[in-house]
Structures are given as C-alpha cells and as structure tokens.
C-alpha cells in the first residue's frame, strides 16, 4: 500500500512512527507541488494540517477513486462539501491529527453517509489500524474533550486553586491520562487548543467551550512573540 501525506514536521514524524512497522510505503509531499504528483499512484492521501489550509478541500474534492483523510477539527466535512462539492463524497474522511493524537492505538474517524463508512472498513484493514466512527461535527469527539479539559485546567489555575504542576499531577494520577492538561496543551500547541475551542463554541454556543481568559492571554502572547520574531 502506498500513502501520500503532508503536514508539519512534528505531525509527519508521528505519522511515520505510526506506520514504521506496517510495511506501508510512505511518501511525504508539499502541497505547493501537488499538481506535479499523480495521485492515482497512491492508495490514500493524508493531510495532517488541513485545518490551517481549508482552501485545499477544493483540490481534494476534484479527485476520483482515492481516499482522502483530512485533519479537521475546526470545521466539518459537510461544511466543506457545501463549498466545494466533491466528485466522490464517499472517499473523503476526517480525523484528529493533533500531535499525540496520531500515533495511538485507536483513531477517530468521521465520514459522510453509509457508503463512506462502509468503504472505510476495508481501508482501515489495509492501513492496519483500529478506528472508531464519530459524527461529522466541529471538534469531533476526542479533541473536544481534551481541549475542554485543558480549558477547565486554565480556569482552575486562574482561580488560584492549584499550581500547573499540581493540576498536571492530579490529572495524571486521578484519571490515568498520559499527560497533565498543561503538558498536553504544550504538546498539542496552545494555538491549536484555542482555535479548536473557539470553533466548537461558535458551532455549539455551549459555555463549556468558551476560552478561559488566562488561556487566551497565553495564546495572544505567543502570537505577539511570533510576530516580533518575524520582523
């Protein structure tokens, strides 16, 4: 099986680790060079950074007979397909591809319609992965839950209830999570956490997803620092 994939260095490294012993042939590409690639030579395409480049859906929607798996937490497949109706909706899927979410035992996948889900049963066997199907909603399931927990941890810190280290330790010991919420936020990326929370809040208007002021401040400070470094 031959897989074409693109994404940030961090995500691509984790993707490569996921399939390091599977015998699958992996080829990384830059989207700017996509037109020079013949997608028919590959069995699936993964875009691990689609959330930050949603205009790419128009290109992917034009393809036929090849599964496309997109990292999509800040939008939904339905919303994208309304803007750019795909040639084959049954072969476009969504996944959560934040750092730490890729190289794990079970993936979270969304698709549109029974045909999409039926086809994915065979695809996951070819990929040698386990996956569960969730509804096509902004934030999907895991990223909603983890980002909300991180947000609540920031509220707890903001209120002065406990320190970052104490909250991280309490969550790891009390819930058996692999990381504490602050450690996890750094691994996922503060930007990704905040922008996912904002997208889910705009979709649901549920107060649970309203970004904590302290978390938003850290996000803005990171953006300001990045802007300063680019000058």
C-alpha positions as CSV (number, residue, x, y, z in Angstrom):
1,X,0.0,0.0,0.0
2,X,1.3,3.5,-0.9
3,X,0.4,6.5,1.2
4,X,0.9,10.2,0.2
5,X,0.9,12.5,3.2
6,X,1.6,16.1,4.2
7,X,1.8,18.1,7.4
8,X,4.1,19.8,9.8
9,X,7.4,18.1,10.7
10,X,6.1,17.2,14.2
11,X,2.9,15.6,12.9
12,X,4.7,13.8,10.0
13,X,7.3,12.3,12.3
14,X,4.5,10.9,14.5
15,X,2.7,9.7,11.4
16,X,5.8,7.9,10.2
17,X,6.2,6.3,13.7
18,X,2.7,5.1,13.5
19,X,3.4,3.2,10.3
20,X,7.1,2.3,10.9
21,X,6.4,-1.4,11.2
22,X,3.4,-1.8,8.9
23,X,5.2,-2.3,5.6
24,X,3.3,0.6,4.0
25,X,5.2,2.8,1.5
26,X,5.0,6.4,2.7
27,X,5.8,9.5,0.6
28,X,5.7,13.0,2.1
29,X,4.8,15.9,-0.2
30,X,4.5,19.7,-0.1
31,X,1.0,20.8,-1.1
32,X,2.5,23.5,-3.4
33,X,3.9,20.7,-5.5
34,X,0.7,18.6,-5.5
35,X,-0.1,19.3,-9.2
36,X,3.2,17.6,-10.2
37,X,2.1,14.4,-8.4
38,X,-0.1,11.7,-9.9
39,X,-2.5,10.7,-7.1
40,X,-3.6,7.6,-9.0
41,X,-0.3,6.0,-8.0
42,X,-1.3,6.1,-4.3
43,X,-3.9,4.2,-2.3
44,X,-4.7,7.1,0.1
45,X,-3.8,10.7,0.8
46,X,-3.4,12.2,4.3
47,X,-3.4,15.9,5.0
48,X,-2.4,16.3,8.6
49,X,-2.6,20.1,8.7
50,X,-5.8,20.6,6.7
51,X,-7.4,22.8,9.5
52,X,-4.9,25.5,8.7
53,X,-5.4,25.2,5.0
54,X,-9.0,24.6,4.4
55,X,-8.9,26.0,0.8
56,X,-7.2,22.7,-0.1
57,X,-10.6,21.0,0.0
58,X,-11.3,22.3,-3.5
59,X,-8.3,20.4,-4.8
60,X,-9.1,17.2,-2.9
61,X,-12.7,17.4,-3.9
62,X,-11.7,17.2,-7.6
63,X,-10.1,13.8,-7.2
64,X,-11.8,10.5,-8.0
65,X,-11.4,7.0,-6.6
66,X,-8.8,7.8,-3.9
67,X,-9.5,8.0,-0.2
68,X,-8.6,11.5,1.3
69,X,-8.2,11.7,5.1
70,X,-8.1,15.2,6.5
71,X,-7.2,16.6,9.9
72,X,-10.4,18.5,10.6
73,X,-11.4,19.9,14.0
74,X,-12.3,23.5,13.2
75,X,-14.8,22.8,10.5
76,X,-16.8,19.8,9.3
77,X,-16.8,17.7,6.2
78,X,-20.4,18.7,5.5
79,X,-19.5,22.4,5.6
80,X,-16.5,21.9,3.3
81,X,-18.5,19.8,0.8
82,X,-21.2,22.5,0.6
83,X,-18.5,25.0,-0.5
84,X,-16.7,22.6,-2.8
85,X,-18.9,19.6,-3.8
86,X,-16.6,16.6,-4.2
87,X,-16.6,14.2,-7.1
88,X,-16.7,11.3,-4.6
89,X,-18.0,12.2,-1.2
90,X,-17.8,8.6,0.0
91,X,-14.0,8.7,-0.1
92,X,-13.4,11.8,2.0
93,X,-12.8,11.4,5.7
94,X,-11.9,13.5,8.7
95,X,-9.6,12.6,11.6
96,X,-7.9,14.3,14.6
97,X,-4.2,14.7,13.8
98,X,-3.0,16.9,16.6
99,X,0.4,16.0,18.0
100,X,0.0,13.0,20.4
101,X,-3.3,12.0,18.6
102,X,-1.7,10.3,15.6
103,X,0.5,7.5,16.9
104,X,-2.1,5.9,19.2
105,X,-3.9,2.6,19.2
106,X,-7.3,3.8,18.0
107,X,-8.0,6.6,15.6
108,X,-11.2,8.7,15.5
109,X,-12.7,8.9,12.0
110,X,-15.7,10.7,10.6
111,X,-17.3,10.4,7.2
112,X,-20.5,11.4,5.3
113,X,-23.0,8.7,4.5
114,X,-23.2,5.0,4.8
115,X,-21.1,4.4,1.7
116,X,-18.2,6.3,3.3
117,X,-18.3,4.3,6.4
118,X,-18.7,1.0,4.6
119,X,-15.7,1.7,2.5
120,X,-13.6,2.7,5.5
121,X,-14.0,-0.7,7.0
122,X,-11.8,-2.1,4.2
123,X,-9.4,0.9,4.2
124,X,-8.6,0.5,7.9
125,X,-7.7,-3.2,7.3
126,X,-5.3,-2.2,4.5
127,X,-3.9,0.5,6.8
128,X,-3.6,-2.0,9.7
129,X,-5.2,0.4,12.1
130,X,-8.1,0.3,14.5
131,X,-10.7,3.2,14.3
132,X,-14.0,4.3,15.7
133,X,-16.5,6.3,13.8
134,X,-17.9,9.5,15.2
135,X,-20.4,12.1,13.9
136,X,-19.2,14.8,11.5
137,X,-19.2,17.7,13.9
138,X,-16.8,20.5,14.5
139,X,-14.2,19.3,17.0
140,X,-15.2,15.6,16.5
141,X,-15.1,13.9,20.0
142,X,-11.6,13.5,21.4
143,X,-10.3,16.9,20.6
144,X,-13.5,18.5,22.1
145,X,-13.0,16.6,25.3
146,X,-9.2,17.2,25.7
147,X,-9.4,20.9,24.7
148,X,-12.3,21.4,27.1
149,X,-10.3,19.7,29.9
150,X,-7.3,21.9,29.2
151,X,-9.6,24.9,29.3
152,X,-11.0,23.9,32.7
153,X,-7.5,23.4,34.0
154,X,-6.7,27.0,33.0
155,X,-9.8,28.2,34.8
156,X,-8.6,26.3,37.9
157,X,-5.2,27.9,37.7
158,X,-6.7,31.4,37.1
159,X,-8.8,31.0,40.3
160,X,-5.6,30.1,42.3
161,X,-6.9,26.7,43.3
162,X,-3.7,24.9,42.4
163,X,-0.5,25.3,40.5
164,X,0.2,24.0,37.0
165,X,2.4,21.2,38.3
166,X,-0.2,20.1,40.9
167,X,-3.0,20.1,38.4
168,X,-1.0,18.1,35.9
169,X,0.0,15.6,38.6
170,X,-3.6,15.3,39.9
171,X,-5.0,14.6,36.4
172,X,-2.3,12.0,35.6
173,X,-2.8,10.2,38.9
174,X,-6.5,10.6,39.2
175,X,-7.6,9.9,35.6
176,X,-4.6,7.9,34.3
177,X,-4.2,10.4,31.4
178,X,-0.9,10.1,29.6
179,X,-0.2,13.8,30.2
180,X,-1.5,16.5,32.5
181,X,-3.6,19.2,30.9
182,X,-0.9,21.9,30.8
183,X,1.8,19.5,29.5
184,X,-0.8,18.3,26.9
185,X,-1.6,21.8,25.8
186,X,2.1,22.4,25.0
187,X,2.4,19.2,23.1
188,X,-0.8,19.9,21.1
189,X,0.0,23.6,20.7
190,X,-1.7,26.5,22.5
191,X,-2.8,27.9,19.2
192,X,-4.5,24.6,18.2
193,X,-6.3,24.3,21.6
194,X,-7.6,27.9,21.5
195,X,-8.7,27.8,17.8
196,X,-10.5,24.5,18.3
197,X,-12.3,25.7,21.4
198,X,-13.4,28.9,19.5
199,X,-14.6,26.8,16.5
200,X,-16.6,24.4,18.8
201,X,-18.0,27.3,20.7
202,X,-19.1,29.1,17.6
203,X,-20.7,25.9,16.4
204,X,-22.5,24.9,19.6
205,X,-22.7,28.2,21.7
206,X,-22.0,25.9,24.7
207,X,-20.4,27.9,27.5
208,X,-18.2,24.9,28.3
209,X,-16.1,25.7,25.3
210,X,-15.7,29.4,26.0
211,X,-11.9,30.1,26.1
212,X,-10.6,30.9,29.6
213,X,-9.1,34.5,29.7
214,X,-5.8,33.1,31.0
215,X,-5.5,30.6,28.1
216,X,-6.5,33.3,25.6
217,X,-3.8,35.6,27.1
218,X,-1.1,33.0,26.6
219,X,-2.3,32.4,23.1
220,X,-2.1,36.1,22.3
221,X,1.3,36.4,23.9
222,X,2.6,33.6,21.7
223,X,1.2,35.3,18.6
224,X,2.8,38.6,19.6
225,X,6.2,36.9,20.1
226,X,5.9,35.1,16.8
227,X,5.1,38.3,15.0
228,X,8.1,40.1,16.7
229,X,10.5,37.3,15.7
230,X,9.3,37.6,12.1
231,X,10.1,41.3,11.9
